[in-house]
Amino acid sequence: MSQPVGAQSGGCTPRIVSLTAMSEGINLADPSFEPTDEQLMGLSRRAFAGVAAAHSAALARLRTEIAAARDEVLRTLESQGRRNVT
């Protein structure tokens, strides 16, 4: 029988453990494991920690690519003497 997460090895006296330290004891593949709300919140925070920054970076790259493509099209139209777009 395994000890509860946060229990000391010499007994069942609970101790405060950071979520980072507890993550080593988390086995989401174990169907009998029931994470606490705190563990689930910590896992979701870590899982999605970089999403906002990645989204902003991707959006900035996309805007740069669109601006470059627009400039190229406008140059092409201008060289053909057909630039009617502002």
C-alpha positions in Angstrom: 0.0 0.0 0.0 1.4 3.4 -1.0 1.7 6.4 1.3 -0.5 9.5 0.7 1.2 12.3 -1.2 2.9 14.6 1.4 3.2 11.9 4.1 6.6 11.5 5.7 8.3 8.2 5.2 8.4 7.4 9.0 4.6 7.8 9.5 1.5 9.5 8.3 2.2 12.9 9.7 1.2 15.3 6.8 3.7 18.0 5.7 3.4 20.9 3.4 4.9 20.1 0.0 5.1 22.4 -3.0 3.3 21.5 -6.1 6.6 21.1 -8.0 7.8 18.5 -5.5 4.4 16.8 -5.6 4.4 16.5 -9.3 7.0 13.7 -9.1 4.4 11.7 -7.2 1.6 12.4 -9.6 0.8 9.5 -11.9 -2.1 10.5 -14.1 -2.0 7.1 -15.8 -2.9 5.4 -12.6 -6.7 5.0 -12.6 -6.8 5.0 -8.8 -5.0 8.3 -8.5 -7.4 11.1 -7.5 -5.6 14.5 -7.7 -6.7 17.3 -5.4 -8.2 20.5 -6.7 -4.9 22.3 -5.9 -3.0 19.7 -7.9 -5.3 20.0 -10.9 -5.1 23.8 -10.9 -1.3 23.6 -10.7 -1.2 21.1 -13.5 -3.4 23.2 -15.7 -1.4 26.3 -14.9 1.8 24.6 -15.9 0.3 23.0 -19.0 -1.0 26.3 -20.4 1.7 28.6 -19.0 3.2 29.4 -22.4 0.0 29.6 -24.5 -0.6 33.3 -24.3 3.0 34.2 -25.2 3.1 31.6 -28.0 -0.2 33.0 -29.4 1.1 36.6 -29.3 4.3 35.6 -31.0 2.4 33.6 -33.7 0.1 36.6 -34.3 3.0 39.0 -34.6 4.7 36.6 -37.1 1.5 36.4 -39.1 1.0 40.1 -39.2 4.6 40.5 -40.4 4.1 37.9 -43.1 0.8 39.6 -44.2 2.5 43.0 -44.4 5.4 41.6 -46.4 3.0 39.8 -48.8 0.9 43.0 -49.2 4.0 45.1 -50.0 5.1 42.5 -52.6 1.7 42.5 -54.3 1.6 46.4 -54.3 5.1 46.5 -55.8 4.1 44.0 -58.5 1.0 46.0 -59.3 3.0 49.2 -59.4 5.6 47.8 -61.7 2.8 46.7 -64.0 1.2 50.1 -63.8 -2.0 48.8 -62.4 -1.9 50.1 -58.8 -5.4 51.3 -57.9 -5.3 50.1 -54.4 -4.3 52.3 -51.4 
